[in-house]
């Protein structure tokens, strides 16, 4: 923070803090940036990438469970359909899925609690 910038602080309860954190993460912003944009009249929107990566991560957790071969095939088809629907392109290759999973981890580690 430069000498011209001043910090602002306010009180909120844990439930409010958790909601702010969730909203900021969904928009790909740090909490401070999210609150600043909201205070200045902007309405940051959840990014498609953030929404996709969040859903993708949850579906990947399911694929790691002990599934029947039929269920696994259907789940993988669903993941491919969601990907195609969101990005209007071919489903990701296995290498791309691994890269996206790493991107997801990087995405959430870069979005801090500031």
C-alpha positions in Angstrom: 0.0 0.0 0.0 1.4 3.4 -1.0 1.4 6.5 1.3 -1.5 7.8 -0.7 -3.6 4.7 -0.1 -5.4 4.3 3.2 -6.8 1.1 4.6 -10.5 0.9 5.5 -11.9 -1.5 8.1 -15.4 -2.5 9.1 -17.0 -5.0 11.4 -19.0 -8.0 10.2 -20.0 -11.3 11.7 -18.5 -14.6 10.6 -21.5 -15.5 8.4 -21.2 -12.2 6.5 -17.4 -12.6 6.2 -17.9 -16.1 4.8 -20.4 -14.8 2.2 -18.0 -12.0 1.1 -15.2 -14.6 0.8 -17.4 -16.9 -1.3 -18.6 -14.1 -3.6 -15.1 -12.7 -4.1 -13.8 -16.2 -4.9 -16.6 -16.8 -7.4 -15.6 -13.5 -9.2 -11.9 -14.4 -9.1 -11.1 -11.4 -6.9 -9.5 -10.9 -3.6 -11.9 -9.9 -0.9 -10.7 -6.3 -0.7 -10.9 -5.8 -4.4 -14.4 -7.3 -4.5 -15.6 -5.0 -1.7 -14.0 -1.9 -3.3 -15.7 -2.7 -6.6 -19.0 -3.2 -4.9 -18.6 0.0 -2.9 -17.9 2.0 -6.1 -21.0 0.7 -7.8 -19.6 -2.1 -9.9 -21.3 -5.5 -9.8 -18.5 -8.0 -10.4 -19.9 -11.2 -11.9 -18.9 -14.8 -11.4 -16.5 -15.8 -14.0 -17.3 -18.7 -16.3 -13.9 -20.1 -15.7 -14.4 -19.9 -11.9 -17.8 -21.6 -12.2 -16.5 -24.2 -14.5 -13.4 -25.0 -12.5 -15.5 -25.2 -9.3 -17.9 -27.6 -10.9 -15.1 -29.5 -12.6 -13.3 -30.0 -9.3 -16.4 -31.4 -7.6 -17.0 -33.8 -10.5 -13.4 -34.9 -10.4 -13.8 -35.8 -6.7 -16.8 -38.0 -7.7 -14.8 -39.7 -10.5 -12.2 -40.7 -7.8 -14.8 -42.7 -6.0 -15.5 -46.3 -6.5 -17.9 -46.2 -9.4 -19.3 -48.8 -11.7 -17.9 -48.7 -15.3 -21.3 -47.5 -16.6 -21.5 -44.7 -14.1 -18.0 -43.6 -14.8 -18.6 -43.5 -18.5 -21.8 -41.4 -18.0 -20.0 -39.0 -15.6 -17.1 -38.5 -18.1 -19.7 -37.8 -20.8 -21.4 -35.3 -18.6 -18.1 -33.5 -17.9 -17.4 -33.3 -21.6 -20.9 -31.9 -22.3 -20.5 -29.3 -19.6 -17.2 -28.3 -21.0 -18.5 -28.1 -24.6 -21.5 -26.0 -23.4 -19.5 -23.5 -21.4 -16.6 -23.1 -23.9 -18.2 -24.1 -27.2 -15.2 -26.2 -28.2 -14.1 -29.8 -28.2 -14.0 -31.7 -24.9 -10.7 -31.4 -23.1 -8.0 -34.1 -23.6 -6.7 -36.0 -20.6 -3.6 -33.7 -20.7 -5.9 -30.7 -20.7 -7.9 -32.0 -17.8 -4.7 -32.4 -15.8 -3.7 -28.8 -16.7 -7.1 -27.5 -15.7 -6.9 -29.3 -12.4 -3.6 -27.6 -11.8 -5.1 -24.3 -12.9 -7.9 -24.8 -10.4 -5.4 -25.3 -7.6 -3.5 -22.2 -8.8 -6.7 -20.2 -9.1 -7.8 -20.8 -5.5 -4.3 -20.4 -4.1 -4.0 -17.0 -5.8 -7.3 -15.7 -4.5 -6.3 -14.7 -1.0 -8.2 -13.6 2.1 -7.3 -9.9 1.8 
